[in-house]
Amino acid sequence: MSLNLPDHNRLHSPFESLLHIIDPVIASILDKAIDGKEISVEEGVELFEAKDIEMNALILAADELRRQKVGDMVTYVINRNINFTNICIKKCGFCAFSRGYRDEEGYFLPIEEVVHRAKEAWELGATEVCIQASLPPRMDGHLYINICKAIKRELPDIHIHAFSPEEIVYGALRSETTVEDYLKMLKEAGIGSLPGTSAEILDDEIRRIISPGRIRTKDWINVIKTAHRLGIPTTSTIMYGHIENSLHKARHIAIIRDIQKETHGITEFVPLSFVHSEAPMYKKGLVKGIRPGATGAEVVKIHAVSRIMLNNYIKNIQVSWVKEGTKLSQFCLNTGANDLGGTLIDESISRTAGAIHGQLLRPKDFRRFIIDIGRIPAQRSTTYDILKIFKDEKSEDKLDKFQFDERKISSIKINEAIGL
């Protein structure tokens, strides 16, 4: 192994010493990663299988690559989630959020309410609204476009981060147009970026089991690549901790890497662990071999392996405090992650699946546990422009003073909303 490179390209001697006493296969892969070389899918699988001292070496290597790529700054965005409807035509096994249109728990926010919530967020210092929802039957194909137009009329400077590839395909279908033309209309209406959700695992065999009827892998890739070609950046995600194995995860990350090599339009990669407790495929035993979410070791390893496999192409690895809680998220900042996502203010999808970590994290809380590990907090934009760097946790934002009152979600009659 090439362990004699100059210090500025290498970890210091304790790590080099560690490489000599761990499994030689893992040692060779980590040495290769530190040298800045690309890790194959097969090598990614080996890293996912690491345990004991090899796992410790994996963490150290990922943390060093993070330090080399982005330094000691940890970022977050002040944003608000707006999940404007839970009425859905599909029944995904992992989703506890969606409801049928005759369900008493179903709701559909009018556009005016979506704009109102965006205004509230802007007044609290948010720079972004993240808009995602279910797929209501008989939806007006221009609904997403009209939402963007309405928000931009009132708040021209806010960033609209909205509509997963699944929603884009559905909107294009409902408006009887192509995905490309639909994205062009959304861009003209003011959309700023797309969330790379609805990826789950980019393996159609797995998708058919956990989310039958969802878009195929090739459709997800097509939406993401088309958005990038049109100048619309996206995030990227993976959902793990259900029935996938290490090979599925490594292949998924490699697909994301290949897209980024071609388009350079991905801003971040976000591992999302499966929240199991209320998910139908777990709660009702609908899927054979379903696991009760990821273990702590799996959470740590996926952030580390993601950093190692993506480091040359996607510099931002985000840890989801909604999925993992603040304590494990804080630890993952030392295993390759450098971003904590957003304040959210409202969060419905993970919460209904059984996530227990709340729906609002104030900026001062982000800053507190970033500083606690000796790192530098920074508020960012959706596309990772640094807006403010903090030297201590004493600064206050409007959102830090906001007294959150979980209101009952506004709704209109569902039949009226979907035109029945």
N, C-alpha and C positions, 0 to 999 in steps of 0.2 A: 504493500500500500504506500501511497505517496504521502508520507507523514513529515516531510521536511520542507514544506513550503514556508515562505516568509510569514512572520507573525501577523502582518496586517491582513492576510488572507485565511488565517487559521485560528482555531481555538487555541488557548494556551495549553501548556503541558499536562495539566490534570486530565483534560479530555483526551489528549493523545495517549496518555497512559491507560485511560479507560478502554480505548479502542483495542489495546493489546491484550486485554483480559476478558473481553466479552466474546460472544459467538462470532467467529470470523466472517460469516455471511453478513450479519448485521453491521459489523465493523466496516466491512468493505463498502456497503451501501451508504453508510453515514459519512465515511471519508469522501466518497464520490460526491455526495450532496454538498459537503463543506467546500469542496473544490469548485462548486458552481455547475456541476454537470447534471444532466437530466436523469431523473429516476424513472425506470420503466414500470409498467403495471405489475409485473412479476416481483420486482423489488419493493413496490408499494405494499403488496400482499405480505411480504416478509416483515415489513415494518409494522403493519397492522397486527401481526401475530406476536410481536415482541412482548416479553414479560420480564419481570425481575430487573436485574441490572441492565439488560438490553433496553428495557423501557426507559430507564433513567437516562441512558445514553441518547436515546431517541429524543427525549425532552430537551436535553442540553443542546443537541445539534439544532433542533427546531428553534430554540430560543436564540441561539447565536445567529442563525440565518435571519431571524426577525430583526435582531439588533443591527446586522449589516445592512438590511434592506430599508428599514424605516426608522432606525434609531430608538430612542426611549420615549417617544411621544405616543400617547394612547388617545384615540379620538372618539368622539360621540357626536350625534346630531340631535338638535332639539326639533322634535317632530310630533305629529299627532296621527294616529291610526283612525281611519273612518271606514268601518265595515258597514256599508249602507244597506245591505240586505242579507238575510240568511236563508232566503227561499231558493231552492236549488233543484234542478232537474236530475242531478246525479246523486248517487249514494256511495261515496267512497268509504272504504272500511276504516280509514284512520280519522275521518272527520266527524266530530261530535257537534259541529257548529251549524250545519245545514238543516233545514226543515222543509217539509212539503208545503205547498201553497195553501192547503187546508188546515195546517197545523196552527193551534192556538198560540204557540210560541213564535210563529213567524212574524217578521217585520220587514218593512220596506220604507227607508227614509226618502222623503221627497227631495228633489235637488236643492230646494231652498234650505232645508235642514243641513244638508251636506255643506253648503256654502256658509251657513251660520257657524258650523263647527270649525270650518277652516278659518273663519274670521276670529273666533275665540282663540284658536291656536296661534294665529299671527300676533294677536294682542299680547299673548303670553311669551312671545319671543321665538316662536317656532319659525324655522326657515323652510320647512317641508310638511306637506300632508301626504300620507301614504294611504292610498285608496284601493282596497280589494274587497271582494264580496263573493257571494255564491252566484250561480247561474240561473236566474229566474226564468220560468217558462214564458214564452210569447214576448220576450223582452224586445223593446224598441231597439233596433240595431244601432241607433245613433245615441243611445243613452250615455255611454261612456264619453262620447264626443261632447255631448251637451253638458255633462258634469264639468269637464275641463273648461269649456267656454264660460260657463257660469262662474266658476272660481276665478278664472283669469280676469273676467270683467271687474270683479270686486277687489281682487288681490293680484295685480299684475306681476308682482315681484316674488310671489311664493313659488316654490318648486313643487310641481305635481309629480310624485313618484307613484305610479298607478298601473294596475291591470296586468295580471300575470299572463304568461303565454296561453294558458287555458282560456282566460277571459278574452284575449285578443282573437283567438280562433273562433270563439263563440260570437263575439261582436261582428267579426267579418261575415260569419255565416248568417247571422240575423239581418245584417244590412245588405246581404247578397253581393258582396264584393270580395276581392282578394285580400289576403293578409297584408300584402305590401301597400295596397291602396288604403286599407283601413288604418294602417300605421301612419301613412302620410296625412290622413285626415286628423288623426289624434295629434300629430306633431303640429299641424297648423292650428289646432284648437288649444295648444299650449302645454301638452304633456312634456315633462322634462326627462323622465327616465322610466324604465320598467323594472319591477321586481322580478328576479329570476326564480320565483317560486313555481309551484306545480311541477317541479322537476322530480320530486320524490327520489327514486332511484332511476337513472336513465338506462333501464334494462326492461324491455317489453315483457319478458316472462314474469318478472316481479310485478310490474305495473298491472298486468292482467289479474293478478291475485289480490293486490291490496287496493287497486283503484280501477276496476273494470269500467270501461266507457270513457276513461280519461284520454287525453291526447297521447299519441304515441311519441316515442323518443324522437323520431325524425321530425315530427311536427313542432316539438319544443325547440329543437335545434334550429329549425327553419325560422321560427318567430324571432329567436334571439339574434341569429345572423342577419335577418332582414332589418331588424331594428338598428343594429350596428351600422349596416350599410347606409341607412337613412340618417345616420348621425344621432340616433337615440341610444344613450348608454343603458346598460342593464347591470343588475347584480347577478349572482349565481348562487345556487343552494344545493344542498343534499338533505334528504330526510332518512335517518338511519336508526337502528335499534329495534327493528321489527322482524323481518325474515331474511334480510340480506346477509351476505357473508363478506369476508375481507376482499375477495375478488370483485364482487359487485361494487364495493366502495372504491377500490383502486381504479377500476374501469371508468366509473362515473367521474372521478377527479380527472382522469386522463382525457375524457371527452371535453370537459370544461377547458382544460389546458389547450387542446387542439383548436377549440373555437377561438380562444384568446390569441393564439398564434396567428390565426387568419385575420381576425377582425379588430383586435385591440380595444374592444368596446366594453369589457367587463370591469366594473369598479371594485368589486370585492367578492369573496367567497364566504358563504355562511353555512356552516354545519348546523342542522336543526335536528335535535334528537326527538324521537317519537314519544309523544305524550300519550300514555296508554290507558289511564284509569277509566276514562269515559269514552274512549274510541270504540265504536261498535265491533270492529274485527277482533278486539281483545276482550271487551266486556261480555260479548255474546259468544265468544269462542268460534268465530266464523272462519278463521284462518288457521290451518294446522301449523304448529310449530311457532306461533307468534310469541315474541318475547315481550316482557313488561318494560319496554323502553331500554335505552342504553345504560350500561353500568358506568360508574365514574371513570374506570380505566378506559372504556371505549370513548368517552367524551374527551378525555385528555389526549388519547392517541389520534383521534381524527383531526384535531386541531394541529397536532404536531406533524402528522403525515401530510395534511393539506399544505402546511407551510413548506415542507420539504419538496413536495411534488410541484407546487405552483409558484414557488418563490421567484423564479426567473421571469414570470409572466404576469402574475397577479400579486401585487405587493400587499394588499389589505386582506387579512383574515379576520373575520368578525366572530365574536362569541356572543351567543344569544342569552342575555340575562333572564329573559322570559322563560326560556326552556331550562336553563341550568341554575338559576338563582345567582345572587351576587357573589357568594363565597366561592363556588366552583368557577364562575366566570372570572373572578379575580385570579384564581390559580392558573386558568388557561392563558392569561396574559403572559405567563412565564413558560408557556408550551407552544408558542408560535403565533398566538393571536395578538393583534394590535388595535382592534376596534371593538367598541361595546354596543354599536347600534344606536338606537334612539330612545328618547324619553317615553314615547308612545302616547301617553295621557289616557287613551282608550285602547284596550286590547280585548278582543272578543274570541278570536278563533282558538288560540292556545288555551285560554281560560276555560272555555266550554269543554275542551278535551281533558281538562283536569289539571292544567298547570297551576301551581300554587304560589307563584312568585309575584303576583300583583300585576297591575296594569299601568303603573306610573312609577318611573324612577327619576327623581329630581336631579338636575345638573349638579347640585352640591354633593349628592350621594355618589355620582360618578367620580367627581373630583376627589372625594374623600378616599375611596378605596383604590384609586389610581395612585395617589400620593403615598398611600400606605405601603405600596410595594416599591417605592422609590422611582416612580415613573412620572412623566410630565403630562397633565391633562390638557386637551385642546378640543375646543368646539369646532366642528367642521361643517361644510355644506354637504349636500347629498353626493356631489361628485368629488369630494375630498379636498376642496379648497379649505385651507386653515383660516378660520374666522377670528379665533381668539385663543391665546395660550395663557394658561393660568400658572402662577408661581405658588399659590397656596389655595386652600379650600375655603377661605373666608369670603371670597367674592360671592355676590348674590345675583341671580337672575330673577326676572319676574316670576318664572315658573317655580322657583324655590319658595316663594311666599304664597303661592296659589293654594287655597284650601279646596281640595278635590271633593266634590259631592257627586257620588255615583247616581246620576239621575236615571229614571226609567227611560229606556230608549223611546224616542218619538217614533210614531209609526202612522201609516195610513192604512185603510182597509186593503188587504192583500188583493182581493179580487179586482178592486179599482186600480191598484198599482200595476197589475199585469194584464189588464184589459179583458178580464173575464166577465 
